[in-house]
Amino acid sequence: MLSLLNPEIQPILDEMNAAAGPPAHELPINEARATHVAETAWLCGEGEPVAEIRNVTVPGPGGEIPVRIYVPEQPDGVLAYIHGGGWIMGTLDGYDAALTRVANAAGTIVASIDYRLAPEHRFPAAVDDCLAAVRWLEAEFPDQWYTVGGDSAGGNLAAVVARRLRDDVPLRLQILIYPVTDARLNRPSHREFGEGWGLSAAQLRRVWNDYLGGADGSHPDASPLRATDLAGVAPAFILTAEADVLRDEGEAYADALRDAGVPVELLRWPGVIHGFWRWQAATSVAREAVEAVAERVKAAAPE
């Protein structure tokens, strides 16, 4: 049982719980997206200066895929990053603050992938876009080494990419930040933190429904925890939030990877809730988590 929230996180949670209006899982999609943008403006802030930022589009199975590339001085390696937002929300702008800090601190190129969103584009559209974007990056930067990462639904997609591309792209690390891993929603944390802790169990059910649209949630490209062929995927750094409805499924995925012989570092961050990693302007704990990610990226470099 959680004893105490981080003192920087508690007032943010209090404000979320005091917000007027219908619960988040009942918001129409456009209002949900507007709320996510407002959260970004409130908590995330602007990005740090980097040597270069490129906004490009790359060919995908459903059209052009926007990718924002952050290039630090003397870059070493490429991190393909996949944003969160429950597969239904999220923008490149919402990750400028976190990803410019990762690029500078790790000294690596960070490429942020803006995949198609549900419910307009349901599973497996997001998977297909992320696979195409990572393959494009490998061709675009042939002399670099590669990692893949993402948070929440982006962590789900990063895990799928790591499994699907294990024989095609030599990924050195997968970084999964409080990832969604299983459509079953039957872990203890789903009950313990299902309401009043930011992301709710009802929101989680809503985004799964919007994403799948009737597709089979047990497919391993939807629920990585259901995969039976995890051997040989890239080593993993999995960061979970202590007071998060998704905590236990992320940690269960760490166990599944270990059982398949994959090296895993699991870090449960104390006293924080879902989403905290993005909140660079509001909390020092978010900046500390970015530093932790950057350290793991640097450590993954070839010797």
Sequence and secondary structure as in RCSB ss.txt:
>XXXX:A:sequence
MLSLLNPEIQPILDEMNAAAGPPAHELPINEARATHVAETAWLCGEGEPVAEIRNVTVPGPGGEIPVRIYVPEQP
DGVLAYIHGGGWIMGTLDGYDAALTRVANAAGTIVASIDYRLAPEHRFPAAVDDCLAAVRWLEAEFPDQWYTVGG
DSAGGNLAAVVARRLRDDVPLRLQILIYPVTDARLNRPSHREFGEGWGLSAAQLRRVWNDYLGGADGSHPDASPL
RATDLAGVAPAFILTAEADVLRDEGEAYADALRDAGVPVELLRWPGVIHGFWRWQAATSVAREAVEAVAERVKAA
APE
>XXXX:A:secstr
      TTTHHHHHHHHH  SS GGGS HHHHHHHHHHHHHHHT      SEEEEEEEEETTEEEEEEEEE SS 
 SEEEEE  STTT   SGGGHHHHHHHHHHHT EEEEE    TTTS TTHHHHHHHHHHHHHHHHSTTS EEEEE
ETHHHHHHHHHHHHTTTTS EEEEEEES    TT  SHHHHHTSSSSSS HHHHHHHHHHHHTTS TTSTTT GG
G S  TT   EEEEEEEE TTHHHHHHHHHHHHHTT  EEEEEEEEEETTGGG TTT HHHHHHHHHHHHHHHHT
S  
